[in-house]
């Protein structure tokens, strides 16, 4: 095995993707919405299929959820 390939394997061992539960995704999405980081919030919402109700119950402001109504599919 060459040097480059062995470095890539070693890096992959140290930089493993951490698992995220649905509850953690909800709290992170709320945190991102409250910080006006809509890109990261949108990524989590679409990845986990979160609903507006779940986000509101977790503590997000109504205005921030209403602003993202196209993501939740609400009319």
Secondary structure, 3 states (H helix, E strand, C coil): CCHHHHHHHHHHHHCCCCCCCHHHHHHHHHHHHHCCCHHHHHHHHHHHCCCHHHHHHCCCCHHHHHHCHHHHCCC
